Every structure is written in structure tokens, then in C-alpha cells.
Amino acid sequence: MAMEIERHGGGADEDFFPAVSNSPETKQSNVNRLLLLSLNIFLLMLGSIGSPLILRIYFIHGGNRKWFSAALQTAGFPILLVPLAISFLGRRRQGRRFSSSASAKLKVILITPRLFFYSSILGLITGIDDFFYSCGVSYLPVSTSSLVISTQLGFTAVFAFFIVGHNFTAESINAVIILTFGAVVLGVHANGDRPEGESKGKYYIGFVMTLVAAVLYGIVLPLVELLYAKAKQEITYALVMEIQLILGLFATLLCIVGMLVNNDFQVIGKEAKEFGLGKTKYYLVVVFTTVITQIFFLGVVGTINYSSALLGGIIMSLSITVTEVLAVFFFHEKFDGEKGVALALSLWGSASYFYGEYKTTRKSKANERHGG
């Protein structure tokens, strides 16, 4: 589950890429920053495109454990210990430049007990969200589920108004209307892209489940923003990683409880043996699902850290188009006129939303510069 973090610092012209200085002492630093931004954009694209495709492979070839597949989406949270360790070593090295006492007082863990508690609650909500998403992906073609889940932008705009007091703009209202209309187009088109052998009832269950996942995601993002606002400490890259680690831990624990209730552990071995691609590839799919979802998150946080949330959101929206093409190519999914209209509406709604965010950010920064 990805999160948003507001970018701190930077001028209005830095909404997409970091400012580049021509002074010799900062030239190498700027090059490194641009290289790191490019790497994180690549990770973001790889994760946002690969996650729904690899999860769909699991279900297409015989996987049927919803709680298990939900757990896989966050079970890779220990991977975050690697960038956290790198971040700590970097902070310690920087602290030594000032004084040895500053380095000695450096905190290994930044998250406070209060943040830990609220992050754990959000983690439980995330686990529920992952379960609904898994149920949706199990019944819907990737090209459809990706379009439905993109409606979370509209839900985010609505819930951000109530939770954190974000004002509606003409662009955000336009995005909500367009994304809703796109979902309606897909909903009335149930007979057009149902997978072979799947009932209309299961298709609609998948559609509703995916829509519920989008709603929950739309709630979680403003709650995360509220968490940052109430944190009473600086929101750094390392702190966001720690919060995500807690989110992943508690989301995974919730899904493990679901697996125990649903007897998933007893049948995973049997499911692997009967998997359409073979037992070895079954476990490869499981591992890659876990890794790619964490790659997605690392790409999100890294892109935001080295650029902005705006650029991260735009890349995720553009990745939908690539996902659609790959789903048609690899899974031979139908892509007809109605789905084309829904894709166009999704991109239009996303563009409207992010353009509104761009205008709001520029206006806010201009006011700060002029003391307004």
C-alpha cells in the first residue's frame, strides 16, 4: 500500500524535478540526485505496472487463497530495513561532521509510541483493503481492475475534504465526476470482458470488491496525511519508512489471522502442486508478488523524496496505460470501445486532479514567498 507525503522545501519551479545548481561544489550532488530520482521513477513504474499483473497470474493459473494473496502485498515489509539502515548510516556520517556528541545522540528509531499506535491502526485498515483488492483481482481482468482502482483519486479528494479539510477545486470536482462516470461505464459493460467460464455474479462481486478497495484506499491516504500533520516531529524519508514498516507489519498480521481462520496454511502446499505453471513457478510468483509490491512503495517514497507527490501520482496514472497494453498482450484480455472510453476518462480525471494539485501547490508557495 502506497502512501503520500508532502514534499518539504523547494520552489514553485521544482514541482517535478529538483533544482540544478551550476556551482562546482554542488554539481556532483545534483547529478547524484537526478540519478536517484531516475532510479526511483523506474522502481515506481516497475511496481505499479508489475503488481497487478503478477497477482493476476496467481489467480489465473489456479491460485484461490484471498487472504494469502492479500498478505503477500505487505509481507515484504522487512525489505524496508535495508533503506532504513542506509538512511541511519547516512545520518550518522552527517552527524560526525558536526561533532562526535551529535553522532552519539543520534536516534536509531525515530517513530514515537503515539505514531506507532496510529500507524498500527492504519496497518489493520490496509490489511482489510488488501483483502478486498485480492478478491477483486481474482474475478476481474487486470485491464478492468486497474481502471476501477484508479477511482481512488476521486474518493481521496472527497475524504480529504472531510478528514483534513482540503478544499474542493474545480479540477478535483471534475476529477470526481469523470472517474465516477468511468466506473459506471465499466459496470454496465459486465458482459463484454468477463473471463471465460466466470459467471456474471462473480464479475460483479469482483467489481464491487475492487471498488470497496478503492474507497478504503481513498480513506487511508487522508488519514496518513492527518497522521503526518499530528506527528509533532519532522516528516523525513526515514520516518516515512518506519511508518510504512509498521503499516506492513500490522497489515500482514491481520492477513495471517485471516489465513488461519480460512485454513490457508494447510492448503498452500497442495495449491502449489496443482498450480498451472508448476510448483516451482508457484513459489516464484509468490516471491515476486511480495518483492514487487515493496519495490512499488520504495519507488513512491523515493520519487516524492527527490521530487514531489505530484510527479509520483502522474507516473502512477500513466502506468495504467502500460498495464492495459500488457494485460491484453500477456493475458489476451478484451479491450473494446467501452474499456477504451473508461481508460480515456481515467486518464482525463487523473490529469484534472493532478493539475488542480499543481495549481494549489504553486499558489501556496507563491503566498509563502510574499508572506501571504
Sequence and secondary structure as in RCSB ss.txt:
>XXXX:A:sequence
MAMEIERHGGGADEDFFPAVSNSPETKQSNVNRLLLLSLNIFLLMLGSIGSPLILRIYFIHGGNRKWFSAALQTA
GFPILLVPLAISFLGRRRQGRRFSSSASAKLKVILITPRLFFYSSILGLITGIDDFFYSCGVSYLPVSTSSLVIS
TQLGFTAVFAFFIVGHNFTAESINAVIILTFGAVVLGVHANGDRPEGESKGKYYIGFVMTLVAAVLYGIVLPLVE
LLYAKAKQEITYALVMEIQLILGLFATLLCIVGMLVNNDFQVIGKEAKEFGLGKTKYYLVVVFTTVITQIFFLGV
VGTINYSSALLGGIIMSLSITVTEVLAVFFFHEKFDGEKGVALALSLWGSASYFYGEYKTTRKSKANERHGG
>XXXX:A:secstr
        S  GGGSSS     SHHHHHHHHHHHHHHHHHHHHHHHHHHHHHHHHHHHHHTT   HHHHHHHTTT
TGGGGHHHHHHHHHHHHHHHHHH HHHHHT  S    HHHHHHHHHHHHHHHHHHHHHHHHHHHS HHHHHHHHT
THHHHHHHHHHHHT     HHHHHHHHHHHHHHHHHHTTTTTS  TT  HHHHHHHHHHHHHHHHHHHHHHHHHH
HHHHTS S   HHHHHHHHHHHHHHHHHHHHHHHHHTTHHHHHHHHHHH TT HHHHHHHHHHHHHHHHHHHHHH
HHHHHHT HHHHHHHHHHHHHHHHHHHHHHH     HHHHHHHHHHHHHHHHHHHHHHHHHHHHHHHHHTT 
